[in-house]
């Protein structure tokens, strides 16, 4: 069995058959509502659809899942089907013993066993497949028995809590400047540095830390969203994320001036080189790109040509896939509208940002000396910058509301008081809204860390991104969170 994923653009370009042209096939997929990324399973010998896997994939497509999610789910079912083939069986004929054997293979016996989080996703997908098979009458009942407390053969052995990891000021500076920026611990230039984009990687780290955005949100941001390239000087930016946000939940993003300046520095020093080198290639591919003709900064709408048709999109409603192919006329010709670019002239993908981070970790470890901040056992993740933002902002807002309270009992009483009475100005709920959590319960997990940090972060975010002597960048964030125009009195 062979797994494929639907890609309308590829179908339109390359399909050539006596039955359907590429445009006709793409139109048919659109009429049937088949999303890009939908898994298709074909028999290796006959190239005919394998049921009920193809029907299940179509059902997933109608659930309006992201392209990447559909591909992940498709790979999981393909992996399980391959496991069943080794047992001379198929996915639909799986028994409880097959599921137990598959779980043991994935979590214990294979060369690199998967962890709880990965198996939780796989077990959820398998559970969805068998539920679909029963609903569509491919099966009379699911192959798993339900045991005590709702557990079955697919259930993870342990329940995983939030893996909250945060950086201190020294750790962040070391990660950003030494790991990503190619410096030595003493701030001199490291001659062993072989990276090509230190300003881009540093700008990405500052943007993530200052805004609290998830990776897919800050890595796909467009120049007009930060006010760059639209005849504006570097200043604080405020925009809305939705299509790139988790679960498509709309929320406002505030980026302080210092973070915008870091991005502008990267645009001036490195980005132009990328755009100049890729201009000709993008010009040749313009039929496959969304070529922007006009940006309406006030309404947040973008006008241009896509697939030979005039299109108008709201920036907040543009998914990552569309953002990656969005280009406009620049100094050297067509250039990507995304802030962060790779050598190919388009937006780096998840694997690229992972590679940048891993290379940074290797440099951090190799250059560590007695002046180096304590490094964790596991390498830093981009998401750790979001956790740092949340913890810093939560601690800072609490201090602004009540001042520094050294007594732990009083601090716990303060949390209860806020939750019961101060909905609008409750620091926990403010942070929850800024992070875009679906429920404040998710944010509660940060509370156990604030008591340890409250004495360390007396100046909150002062000096994290700013140069010494400048205004505290994160005082701007706190002020915006409180819905006021200027920083609270006494901050600095």
N, C-alpha and C positions, 0 to 999 in steps of 0.2 A: 504494500500500500504506500502511496506517495501523497504527501501533504503539500497543498498549495494555498496561497492566500490571495483573495481578490484584490486587484489593483486596477481601478478603472483607467488610470492614465496609461499603464502598460498595455492594457487590452486595446485601447484606442490607437496606440502607436504601432503595435507589432502584430496584431491578429490579422491574418490574411488567409481566408478560406473561401471556397466557392459558395458557402452557405451564408456567412455573415461577414461584413467588413468590420474593421475595428470600431468605427463610429456607431454602427448598428448594434454591435455587441455591448458597447458601453451604454448606449441608450437603453437597451433591454435591462441591463443591471440596474440602472437608475429607476426605470419604471417598476421593477420588482422590489425596489427599496433595499437592495443588497449593499451593505456598507463595505468600504475598503477594509481589508484585513480579515474578512470572513473566511474561515477555514473551509477548504474543499479537499475531500479525500477521494483519490482515484486508485483503482486497481492497477498495479504495475504492469500486468500483461495486457489487459483489455482496455485500460484507460477509461473504464466506466466508473460512475459514482459508486461509492461504498456507502450503503445505508445500514443503520439509521444515522451514521456519523454526519453525512452531508445535510440531512434534515435538521439534525441538532445544531450544526453550524449555522444554518439559515435562521433557526429559531434564536440563536445567540445574536445574530445580526439585527434582528428586529427588537432586541432589548436595548438598542442604541448605546452600545458599549464603545469605548475608544478603540482605534485601530490596533494599538499595541496590546490592549487587553484581549481582543479577539485572537490575535496571533499567539499570545501566551496560552490562552485556553486551547487553541488548536494544537499547539505543540504538546500540551499535557495529554490530550486524548490520543495523539499519535504515539506518544511514548508508552501509554498504557496498552494501546493496541499492539505495539511491537512486543511488549512483554507477554501479552496473551498469545501472540504467534509462536513464541518459544515454547509455550505449553500446548501447542496444537489446538488453539481455541481462538475466539475473537472477543471483542469488547462486549457484545450483546449476550454472549454465553457465559460471562464471568460468574463465578460462584463466590461465596464468602471466603473460601480457602484461597481463591485466586487473589482476592483483594488483600487478605492478610499477608500473602507471599509478596505481593507488589509493595505493600507498605514496608515490610521488613527489608526488601531489596533496596528501596530508596533511602530509608532512614538508618540502616545498619550495615548492609553487606557490600554495597558498591564502593568503589575506590574512594570517592569523596561523598560520604553520606550527607543528605540535606538536613537542614535544621527545622525547627518547629514552624517558623514563618513560611518556608517554602512548602512544607508538607501540608500546612493548613490551607494554602491556596489550592494545591493539587487535590486534596480530599474534598474541598468545596466544589471543584469542577466535576469530579467523578460523581459526587452526590447529585449535582444538577443534571448530569447526563442520565443517570438511572431514574431520577424523578421524571424527566422528559420521556424516557422510554416507557414508563408505566402510564403516563398521561396519554401518550399516543398509541397505547395498546401493543407496543412491541413486546412488552413483558407483562406478566400478571402481577408481579410484585418485585420490589427491589431485592437484590441478593443479600443485603445486610440485615441482620437482626438488630433490633434496638434493645440495648441492655439498660441497666440502671442509670438514672440521671441523663437519659437520652443518648448515651454513648453507643458507638457501633465500631465496626472494624476499621472505618476510615478516620475516626476521631483522633486528633493529636493526643499524645500521652500527657503532655503538660499544657497548661494555659499560659500564654505569653503576655506579659505586661509591656508597657511602653519602655523602650530602650532609650532613656533620656541621657544624652551625653552633652556636656557643655565645655567651653573653653574659657580659661582665664585670659586676662589681657596679654600676659606674656606668651601664653600658648598660641593665641591668635596671631600676634605679631610674628612669632616664629614660623607658624604655618604659612602666613601670607607672604612675608618678606624672604624667608630662607627657602621654604618649600616651593612656593609658587613663583616668587620674584627672582630667584637665582642669586641671592646674597649670601654672604658668610654670616655667622652669628654675631660678628663685630660690625655688621652693616657694610662691610666692604664687598666688592664684587667677587663672586666665586668664579674662578677661572675654569672650574670643572663643570660649570653650568652649560648644558647643551640644548636648552629649550629655545624656542623661537618666539614665544609670545608671553613674556612675563607680565606686561602691562594688562593684557587681556585677562589672564588668570587672576591677577590681583584685583582687577576691577570687578570680576565675577564674584570674588570672595567678599569684597566690600559691599556690593549690591545685595548679596544674600544676607549678610549680617545686619545691614542697616534697614532692610525692609521686612525681614522675616518671611520672605516668599519661599515656597517650595522650589526644588530644582527646576521642574518643568515650567514654572512661572517666570523665574528670573532669567533662565537660560534662553527663553524664547521671546524676551521683551524686544519691542521694536523701537527704533530711534525716535519717532514722533511721540511715543508714550513718555519718554524722558525729556521731551522738548528739544531734542537734538536734531539738527538738519532742517529745522522749520523756523529759522531766523530768530532763535532765542538764545540768550546767554545762559551759561550754566547756573542753574538755580534749582531749588527744591522742585520735585515733581510729584504729581498726584494723578493716578489713573485707576481704572477698574479692570480687574481680571475676572474672567468667567470661563471661557472655553478651555483655557489652560489650567484652570483651578481644579482641585480634587472634587469629584462628583459634579463638576460644572457649577459649583456654588459661587455666586457673585459676591465680591467684596472689594472695598477700596484699599489701595496701596499708597503709602506715602514714602517717598525716598528723599532724605535730607540732602542739602546742598553739597556737602562734602562727598557723598557717595556719587552724586551726579558729576562732580568735578573729576573724580577718579576715572569714571567712564569716559569723560570727555578727553582726558589725557591719553587714554588708550586709543581713542578714535583719531587723535592728532598724530600719535607716534607710530602706531602699528597698523591700524585698520586700513589706512590709505594704501599701504603696501599690498594688502590682501586684495583690495578692490581693483587696483591697477592690474595685478597679475591675472585676475579672473574675468576681466571685462569682456575680452574677446570670446571666451568660452560661453559666458552667459548670453552674449549677443547671438551666438549660434543656436542656443537652446531657448530663445525667447518664446517660441510657440508652446513650450512646456511649462512656462512660468506665468505667474500673475504679474503683469507689467503695469505698474501704478502710473496713472496720469495726473492724479490730483489727490492731495491730502487735505481734508477739512479738519483742522486741529480743534476747532470749537465744538463740533459735533462728534468728533472721534471716528469719522467715516473715511474710507479709502475708496477711490474710484480707479478702475483700470480694466484691462482686458485679460480674460482667462478662457482658454479653450476657444478662442475666436469670438467670444461674446463679451459685451460690456457688462461689468459686474460692479456692485457697490457693497462693501462689507463694513460692518462696525468692528473696530479693532478688538474690542473686548470679546466679540463672538468669533474671532478667527482662531481655529485650532492650530496646534503646533505644525501639523502637516502643511497647512496653507501658509503659515508664517515662513516656513523654510523656503518656499518657492516665490515669495513676494520680493520683487525688485523694483527699483525706480532709477531714473536717470541721474547719474552722479557726475563727478568731475572727470572720470575716465571712461564713461559710458554706463552701461547697466551695472548696477551694484545691488547687493542684497540690502533689504531694509532692516534686517535683524541687527541688533547691536553687536552680538558676538559672532565672529566669523572664524572659519578655519582656512587652511591654505587653498582649498578648493573654491573659496569665495562665497560659500553658503554656511548656514548655521551648523555648528558642531552637534553631533548626536549624543545620545547617552553614553555610548561606548567611548567616545572621544573625551568627554568630560571625566569619565572614570579613569581613563589613561592619564590625563593631566594630574589627577589627584594621586594616583599611585606613584607616578614619577616624583611628585612633590614629597610624598612620604619617604621614598628611598633617599632623597637628598637630605631630608630632615634627620633621618637615622644616621646617615653616613657622616654628617657634619656635627653631630651632637658632641658637646664637650661639657666641662663643668659649669659653664654659664647657661647651658640650655635648660629651658623649663621642662618639668617632668612630662615625658611622653607616655601616652596610654599604651596598654598592651595591644590594642587593635588600632589600625590606622584611622585617622579622622575621616568622616563622611561629610559631604556637602550639607546633609540634613542637620549635622551638629551645629552649623551656624544658625539655623532656624531655632534650635533649642536654646542656644546662647542668647539670641535676641529675646526670646520669650522670658527666660529667667532674669536677664538684666532689666528688661522693661517692667516686669512684675515687681521686682525688688525696688526699683527706682520709684514707681508709682506709689508703692506702699509707704516709702519714706517721705514722699511729698505730701501724702495725706495725713500721716501721723508723726512724722519725724522718726529718727532712729530709736527703736525700742529694744534695749538690750535684754529685757526679760522674756524668756521663751514662752512662758504662760500667757503673758500679756499679748504676745504676737499671735498665739493661737486664738485668744479671745477676739482679737481684732479681725481675724479671718471670719469667725462666726458672725460678728457684727455686720461686716460688709455683706455677707451672703444673705442676711435676713433683711437688711434695711437700705442699703445704698446700691440700688440696681444700676443706676446710670454711672456713678463714679466708683463703683467697686473695681479695684485694680484687676482682680482675677477675671471678671467679666469683660473688662476692656481688652485685656490681653487675648481672651478667647475670641472676641470679635476681630481683633487685628490679625490673628492667625487663621481665621476662617474655620474654626472648629464647629462641627455640626452641633455639638452639645458641650456646655461648660464642664461636664463630667470628664471629658478628655483632658481639659486644662488642669483639673484638680491634681493630676499626677505631678505637676511641677511644684506643688506646695511643699513636698517633703524636702526639696532642695533649697528653698529660699532661706530657711533658718541657718543653713551652713554658709550661705553666700552673703548674708546681709551685712556682716562686718567687713567682708573683703571688698565689696563694691560700694564704698562710700561715695565715690564720685560717679557712680553709674557708668555710663558709656563715655565719659569724658576722656579724650585721648585715644580712643580705639581707632578712629579713622582720621581725626583732625591732626593737624600739625600742632606742636606744643604752643600754647599761648592763645590758640583760637577758641571760639565759642564751642561748648560741648555739643557735638552733633546730636546726641540722643536726647538732649533736652528738647530739641525741636520735635523729635518723635513723640516724646511724652506730652508736649504741649498740643500737638495735633491730636493725640489720643484723647486728651481732655477737651478737645474742640475749642481751643483758645488760639489766638494768633501769635502770642509771644510766650517765651519760656516763663515758668513760674518764678516769682521773686526769690532771689537767693541762689538760683542755679548757676553753676559756672565752675 
